[in-house]
């Protein structure tokens, strides 16, 4: 998402004029604002068909569309939809954000008055490191509670364009922080969990709020080396699209039942995503069965005409997008050019009706045509339900679970409040507040900085060492060294912020900015006690120097840990919490970047060019820290309690593909009855053999047999478990052959390789032999 202005084209004045109407309609108190659509006191509309809750949604939608003029229909196809006073319909702003808490980035949400702020959870990349699906869903539930409360108070909408489920393909991407990481299974499970939390489990199709999975698809470059997202053509193989880039979006729609999907700015293989019927109408709505609407990224319809020159005329662009399956334009383009497209015969009014039906159906599922919201199922929510003690505690717990212990030399951590009574707290992020909530955030309930958190355990000596994260000089380092000499222990909090990585701001390198590395090394040498390095960032950082420095006792990655991040960091450092986070992305060395331009979308290595591949699934070169890595103050062991050694795959069809080798060695998923194949029933015994209670994530990977283009290994499931010291628990990881042991060939066809598949759980391996069952074959 972005503002409506971009290089070369500025539309802001026109948009601002339209927004005025919406803000006036959205803001206000329950007593002073205009009546809601279908309010029982509105005699003119209460007996109209679209207001009758006894009717089905489709019938209500048809009734409403039949009452609208063409001009009204067109102005309802943009994010700042106009009011229709004669039907009692208020103006509505579709654009609100809730990436990790209710945000005021979009114009649909305003803080102030009874709603001065909202709970700001850790940035998504940090929360993903918890590998805790129940936590992700609970965060979504809390965020939607606060969103509904603000809607009831007239300061927010009900359509939230979150989560961002793009794959964190390149470590330089400024928006990687918004995503659940580099693995498609992890991203898909996060997406479905968070969406379920946001949308609620209401009766039938009712929605608490409407979530939106973005940015579809193959979008993970903003502005790098002269290439920006508005002009970028992502050249993606069918194989990579099917087995990586589209996986989280499919999970959003099929498993999460998301109410919306957003198409992206970029082109994919020469066609704008928001004008590609194969991607929109055929895949999202057709194959996956989206029950909801498709929205453009903000001003991307204008981008495809003005920047990408996709069509000769703006009317053709408007027609292309709507016919391709787009329902809503975030931006003014369709409002300006759709009438002319209809006038020229490029569009039919029926095309607009189809888009409107998808939009209005979602609004009706939200109860927006059921009258006054306080009389509806979530109508009791109000100011008392925002920034509650329970919500604040959940933000703290999420930060605790997302912190990753990367190094703990000689068991230096946890620190002891009795032995380490004075702690030097140093670094440009040592007293961070707003930095901790990352981007697409709102106004937090309050903050606990690292300095404040540590001060609850020990006396502190504070020196920043750098004026900011850019750390453009080393003049302040001497004072930081003096502080380290005077303390029993030193905590150095460095890393990045939104001035280094953000939307429209990709990084050029992976090293700490400016003089930060010098600050860390000099302070570590000066410290008379253990030195703990805390990294605050969304993307990975090459800290090879710190790994090999014997004076640096421990390394923690905190991501952007949210409003309570400082308290969580301190809790981990002093042992109140046993860290259990795992990295959701690979940490590459700086040298990796020389071989991989951001514009190369390929995931698989190419030996002929020296291209090394991307993510842990395909890259086998040196790393700083691998995907899934994370230490604990305890030690955990695994043993396989139950897992099959062989499994038969029932074939229902076998038709040779002339473009590939058709054989029983790689069965098409479409040629088997997936529903009849039982779950693997993988059960693992986990034992905490340490002396401290702690949480542990069991990650299960698989390697396919003799498949050159398959991942070296790939995540098939995970489970989070909390264990007291000395205890043992049995966990179950759901693994289904069609979903988790299948592979995608070069033509984008998903197949199940027969033969021996190897499962990896920690240091354990287990082999499962898959073979074809021809009993029900149809030739």
N, C-alpha and C positions, 0 to 999 in steps of 0.2 A: 504494500500500500504506500501511497505517497500523496503529497499535495497535488493539486491540479496543475501546477506549473512545472515546466520542464524546459530543458534547453531548446531554444528556438520557437517555442509556442507558449503563450501565457493566456490562460483562460480565467484567471482568478476573479476579475471584476464581474464577469457574467455569472460565475458560480456564486460569488458572495451575494449578489442580488437575489438569487433564488433561495439561498440559505436563510435569509432574513425571515421569509415567510415561515420556514420550518421551525426556526428557533422560537418564534413567537407562538407557534402552535404547540410546541413541546414543553416550553417552560411554564412555570406558574404553579399555583397551589390547587388542591382539589376543589377549593371553594371558588377560586377566581377564574379558572380556565374554562374554555368552551366544552360543551358536552361531548362525551365520547360517542363514536359511531354506535348507532342502535341503542342509545341510552333509553331506558324505559320512559323517561320524561319527555322524550322527543316524539310527539304525536305524529309528526310528518313521516317518520321512518320506521317506527316500531312494528308496523304491520307489513312492511316490505319483506319479500322472501329472503333476502340476504341477511335479515336480522333475526330470522326465526331459527333458534338453536335446535328446534325439534327436527329440522331438515338436515340432510346430509351435507357435508362440506361442498361436494361437487355441485349439488343443486343450488346451494346458496351462492357459489361463485358464478354460476351461469346467470343467475338472476341479476347479480350486481353488474356483470359485464354487459348484459343487455340494456342496462339503464344508462351506460356511459356513452358520451359522444366520442368521436374519433380524436378530437383535440384533447379531451380529458384522458383518454387511454394513453396517448403518447406521453403526456406529462407524468403519468404514473410509472413509466418505464425507466426512470432515473432515480438516483439515490435520494434526492430531496423531492419526494413526491408531493404534488400540489394538494391542497384541500379541495373537496367538492362539497361546498356548503349545502347545496340543494338536496344532497343525500346524507347530510350529517357527518360527512367524512372529513376528518382533520388532516392537515398536512403531516407527513411522516418522513423522518430522516432515517434511512436504512443503515447508515454507516456508523456503527459503534464497534469498539474493540474490547476484547477481554482475554488477551494472550496469557496473562498470569495475574489477573485481577482486573476489576473494572477500570477501564482506561478512558482518559479524555482526549486521546489522539484523534479520534473521529469526531465530527460535529454533532453526533447524536447524544453525547453525554456531557454534562456540565457539573462540575463540583461547586459547592457553595451552599450557604444557608444550613439547612438541616443535614446536608450531605457534604461535609467539608473534605472527605477523602474516603478511600476504600482500602481493604486489605491488599497489600502488595506482596504476592508470593515470589519465591525465587524465579529468576528467568528460566525458561523451559529447558535449556541445556543442562542446568543444574538439577532441576527436578527429575529430568530423565535419568540422571546418574543414580537416582535412588533405585531404579528398576523395580518400582513398587506400583503395580497397577491399581490397587485399592486406594493408595494415596492420590494418584492422578485423578481418579474419579471423585474422591472426596473434595479435592481442591475445586474441581469443576462444580460440584454441588454448592460449595460455599460461595464461589464467584457468582453463580446464578441466583442465589439467595439475595446477595447484595445488589445485583443487577435488577431483579424484580422489585426490591425495595425502592430503588431509585426511580424505576419506572412508575411505581405507584405514587411517588412524590413529584412526578412531572419533570424529572431531570435526566432521564435516560430513555433509550429505546429498548426493544426486545430482540433485535437482530444483531448478533455479534460476529464480526468477521475474524474469527479465531476458531481453531488453532492453525499455526503454520506448520505444515507437515512435510515440507520439502526435505530432500536428503542433503545432509551436510557433506557434500562431495569434495569440496576443496577447502583446505584449512584457512585460506585467506578470506573467505566469504564473510563480509561484515554482518550478514543476517544469520549466520550459522547459530548464533546465540539463541535465536527464536525457535529453533527446531529441536526435535528429540534426538538428533545425532545422525550418524552415517549409516546405520543398519536399517533396512526396510522393515524387518519384522518388529524391531523395537519401535520404530516410528509408527508403524501401523497399530501396535497395541496401545501406545500412548494416545494416538489419535482417537481410537474407539473409546478408550476409557474416559478421556477428558470430555469428549462429546457427550457421552452418556451422562456424565455428571452435570454438564451444562444444561442439557435438554430435559433432564428429569425422566422419571418413569411414570408419567401421567397415564390416565386411562385412555385407551385407544390411541389416537394419533396426537393427542394434546401435547403441546410443547411448553416447557417452562420458559426457556428462551430458545432462539434458533441459532445454532452454531454454524460455522462455515469453515470448511477445510480449504486451505490455500497454499501455494499458488500453483495451479495445475497448468502445465507440468514441465519438468526438466528446467526449473527456474532456480539457479543458484549462482548467478553472477549479477552484480549491481553496477560496478564501475571500476574496471581494471584495465590499466595499460591502454587507455584510449577507447576501450569498448564499453558501452553502457547497455543496460537492460532494454532500453527503448529500441535499439538497433540490432541487438544480438539475435543471430539465427543459431539456435542450438541444434547441432547435427547429432542426432541420437539414433543408434541402431534399434531395430525392433526388439532385439534381445535385451538391451539395457533398459528400454522403456518398460517392457513387460516384467522383468525380474527385479527391477530396482525402483525407477522413478515413479511408476504408477502404483506401486504396492501400497503405500500409506493411504493414498486417495481411495483405492478400492476398499481398504479396511474401514475408512471413514464412512463410506456409503453403505457397504454390505453389513459390516458388524456394528458400527456406531449409529447407523440410521441417521446420518447428518442431514440437516434441512437445507444445506446450501454448499455449493462448491464455487470457488473463485478461479477464473482463468487468469493467466499471467500476461505480463508485458511482452515477453520474448516470442519469437517464432520458434517452431519446432519443425525442422526439415523443410524450411522455406515457407511455412504457412503460419500466420498468427494463431495462437492457441484459441483466442476468443472468436475466431472465424472458421474453425475447423470442425465440420460436422462429425468427422470420425472420432475426434476427441470428445466433443460435447454431446451431441444428440445420440450418436451411435454407442459410445462407450459409457459415459457417466449415466445418462438417462436410460439408454437401451440395455446394454449388457449388465451394468451394475444395478440398475433399477432405482436411481435417485428419486425420492419422493420429496421434492422441494424445488428450489430455484437455482439458476446459475447466474453469477454476477461477474462483471469484469473487474479487474484491478483498476484503480482509480485513474481515469482518463486514458485507459489503454485502447478504447475504441478510437479515440482521437489520435492516439499514437500510431495505430496501424495505417491511418490515412496520412497524417502529417509527416511522420518520421519514416515509416516503413514503406509508404507509397504503394499500399497493397491494391488499391483500386484507382481508377481514373477520377471518379467523382465521390463526394462524401455520401451521396445517396446510395451508391453501390456498397460502400462500407457498411452503412446502416442495415441494408438489406442482407448482406452476407452474414453479419453477426446474428441477427434475429433468426434467419433461416438455419444457421448452424446450430442453434439451440440456446443462444444467450437470452436471458429473460430480463436482466437488469443492468443498466449502465451506471457505474459509479463515475459520474461526470455528465456534462451537458450535451454530448454529441447526439445521442438519440433524440433528445428533446428538440434539438435544432433541425435535424435532417430527416427524421422519419416521415413527416408529413409529405415532403417532396418525394421520398422514395415510394410512398403509396400512390401519390399523384402520377408518377411516371410508370406505374405498373410493376415496379420492382418488388413490391411487397403487397400482400393482400391484408385487409383488415383482420381476416381469420388468423394470419400469422401473429398479429399483435394480441389477439384474443388468447392464443395459446400461451404466450409469454405471461400475459396478465393472469391467466388462470393459475399458473405456478406460483406467482407472487401472492395473489390474494388467498390462495389455499393455505399458505404458510401463515399469513396474518390471521386467518380464521382459526387455525390450530393454536395460535398464541392467545386467542380470546379477544383479539382487537376489534371484533365486530359483535362482542357480547355485552357491550355497555360498560359502565363504570368498573374499573379494574379492582377496586377495593371489595367488590361483591363477588369476585371470582376466587378460584382455589388458592392463589398466592396473594390474595388481597390483604392478608393480615401483616405482610412484611412491610417494615418501615424503618425509620432511622435507628431504632433500637436493635435492628438486625444487621447493621453495618459496623465493622470494626469491633465486633464483640470480643470479649476475652477468649472465647473458644476459637474464633477465627484467627486472632493474633497468635494463639498457641499453635494452631495448625501451620501458620507461616513459619514459626520457629522450628517446628518438627520437620517440615519440608526441607528447610535449610540444613538442619542436622543430618538428615538422610542423604542429602545430595553432596555433601563434602567428601572429597576423595583423598585418602592418605596415600601419597605417591612414594614416600621414602621415610624410613624411621630408623636411622643408623643407631645401632647399639641400644635399641629400645629407649631412645631419648624422650619420646613422648609416651604417656602424658607427663606434663610438668606437675610438680607438687607444690601446692600453695604454702606448705611449711618450709620447703627447701628453696623455693623460688619466690621469695617475698617481694622482690623488686624486679619488674620486667620493663625493659626498654621496648617501646612500641614505635616502630620506625617505618617510613615509606610513604609514598604519595597516596596510597589507598588505606593508610592506617587509621584515618578518622573519616572514612568515606561514609556517605549517607545515600544521596541520590544515585551515585555510581552503582550501588548495590542492587538497584531495581532494574538496571539495564534499559532496553528500549521498549516501546509500546506499553509503557507503564502509565499509571495514573498518579494521583496524589495519595501517598501512603498515609496510614493511620499515625505513624510515628516511626522513628528509627532507633536502632541500637548499632552504633558503629563498632568496628573492631576494638578501638581504644576504649570505648565505654564498656564493651563486653569483658575485656581483660581486666579492667579496673575493678570488677566485681570479685576477682580472685586474688589480685595482688596490687601493690603500689606500682604506679606506672611512671616512666620517664618518656616523654613524647618528643620525637623529632621527625619531621617529614623527610628530610634528606634530599628531596626534590620539590620544586615548586608545584609540579603537576605531573601527570603520568608521562607527558612528553619528555620530561627530565632533560631539558636542554642545556643544563650546566651542572658542574660538580661542586659548586661553591658551598653547598649546604651539607656535603657528605662528612666533613670534619666534625661538625656538631653531632651528627648521628653516631660517628665513631666514639665520641666522648660519652654519649649516653649508653652505648653498648658496654663500655669499660666499667661503667658505674652500676650495672645491673647484674642480677643473678641469672637472668636469661634474656634473650633477645628474640622478638617476633618482628620480622620484616614483611610488610604487606605491600606488595608491588603488583604490576600487571598492566591491564588495559582499562579503557573506558570508552564512551561513545565518541570521543574525539579521535580514537584510533580505529575502532571497528563499529560500523553502524549501517543502517540502510543508506544506500548510495555511497558507501565508503568501504571498499574492500582493502585489505592490507597488501603491502608489497613484500613483506617478510614475516618471519615467525619469531624473531628475536625480541627480547624486551626493548622497549623504546629508549632512545637517548642514552643517558648515563645510568639507567637502572641496574644493569649488570655490575657496573663498577660499584655502585652503592651497596648492593648485596654482598659482593666479595669483600669489600673493605670493612663493612660492618661485621661480617662473620669473623674476619681475622682479629678484629678488635674486641669482640665479645669475650668476656671471661666465663661465660656459661654457655649452655646450648643455644644454638641459633635455629629458629624455626622460620622457614620461608613459606609465606602464604601467597598464593597466586590468585588474583581476582581477574577473570577474563571470561569471554564467551568462547573464543576459539583457542586452539592449542598454542603453546609457546615452547620454543626450543630452549630448554634450561639444562642442556647437557653440561654446561659449566658447573651448575649447582649439584647435579647428580654426582659429579666426580670430585667435588670439593669436600674434604674430610671435616672442614670446619662448619659445614652446613649439616645440622643434625637431622632435620626432618623437613619434608616438603608436603604442603597441603594445597589442593586446588579447591577453591570455594565457588568458582563460577561467578555469577552475579547472584548473591544469596538472598536477595529480598530485604524487606524492611527489618527483619530480625537477624540479619546475617551476622552482625558482629557478636551477638550473644551466642549464636550457633558455633562460630569459629572458636570463641573462648571455651565453650563447653567441651569441644573436641580436644583443644590443646591441654586443658586441665583434667581431662578424663571423666568428666560428668557424663559424656556421651562417647561410646565406642564407635569410631567411624566405620561405615559399611558401604559407602558409595563406590561405584565402578565407572570408569570412563566410558561415555557413550560415543567417543570418537577417538581415532588414532592421533597420537602426537608425533608428528614427523620432524626430522631434523631440517634445518634451514637448507641444506644441500638438496633436499628432495625437490624444491621449487624450480631448480634449474632445468628439470626434465619434464615439467608438467605445466604448460600454459593453462590458465583458467578456462580458456575457450575450448579446450579439448574435453568433450563430454564423455569420452570413452572410459569405461571402468576397467576393462580387461587390458592386461599388458600387451604390448606389441614388440616382440624381440627384434623385428626388422628395423625399427626406428629407435629402439632403446627406451620407448615409453614404458614406465614401470607399473602402470595400473594405479587404481585408487581404492582406498578403504582396505580394511583388514581382509576383506573377502578375496581381493585380487592382488594386493601389493605384498610382496615378500621381502622387501628390502629392510634396511635398518630403521628402527623407530626410537624415539625418546621414551615413550610409554605406549603400550599397545591398547587397542580397544578392549574394554572389559576389565582393565587392570585396576586394582585398588586393594590396599592393605587394611588390616584390622589390628587392634591391640590384643585380640585373641587369635587362636588358630583353629581352623575347621577342617574336618576330614569328610570324605564322601565314600560311600560304597553303594553299588547298584543292588537294590532290593528286588526289583522286578523289571524285566524287559525281555521282549521276545528275541529269539535268535533267528527266526525266519518268518516270512509273511508272504502270502500269495496275493497277487493282484488280479482280481477277476476282470477279464476282458469282455466287453460287450460288442466291440466292433474292431475291425482291422482293415483299413483301406490305405494302400500305399500312397505316400506323398511323393510326387515326381520330383520335388525339389530337395529331397533329403533321403537318407538311407532309412527306409521303413523296416523296422525289425523289432523283435521282442526285446531287444537290448535297451530300448528307450520307448516306453509305452506312452502314447498320447493320453493326457489326463481326460480328454473328451471321449476316449475309447474305453474308459473303465467306469464302474459304478462307485463313485467315491463314497456315497452315503452308506454303502454296504461294507466298507472297509473300517474296521474298528480302530479306535485310538490305540497307539502303541502301548498305553498303560505303563509309561516309564515312571518308576518309583525309585527315589534316592533316599538312602539313610544319611543324614547329616549329623555330625557330632562336634560339639564345641569342646575341644580338649585344652582350651586355655583356662585362665583363672578369672576372666572377666566376662560378664554377660555381654551379648552383642548381637547385632543383626548381620545376616549373611545372605548374599545373593548367589543362588546356584544358577550358573549359565550352562546351557546345553547347546553344543555345536554339532554339526554333522559334516562329513566329507563324502561326496558321491564317488562311485566306482568308475575309474577310467574315463573321466569326462574332461577333456582338455580345456573346454571353454567354461566349465563350471567353476564356482568359487573354490578356493583352496579349502576353506571351511566356512560355514555360515551358521548364524544363530537360528536355532529352531524353537527355543523356549527358555523361560527363566522363571524363577520363583524366589520371593523374598521371605526369609524366616527369621524370627527373633528367638534367641536361645540363651538360656542361663548357662553359666559356666558348668561344664561337666555333663550337660544334658545331651540327649539324642532325639531327633525327630525324623519322621518319614514324610517326605514331600512327594507330590505328584506333579509332573510336568506334562501338559497336554501336547502330544505330538501326533499330527495326522499326516499320513503318507502323501496325499494329494497336495496339501498345503505346504508341508515342510520338507519332504524328501524329493519333491519334484524339481526339475530343472527347465530352463527355457533355452530352446535351440536358437540358431542364428536367424530363423524366420519368425521368431516371436511366439513359437508354439511351446506350451508347457508340457513336459514329458516326465515320466518316472523312470529313471535308469534302473534296470534290474541288475542283480549282483550284490556285492557286499558294500553296505553303507556303514561307515564308522562313526559312532557317536563319541563325543569328547565332553566329559564332565570333570572339570579340574584336571587332575593328573590321570583320571580314569579313561579308558577306552572300552567300547563295547561294539561288537559287530552284529549287524542285522542283515540277513540275506533276503532280498526281494526277488520273487520269480513270478512269471505270468501264469495265470490260470485260464486255460482255453475252454473250459467247460461250457460257457455260455456265448462263445464266439459267434459272430455273424459276419460271414465273408461276403 
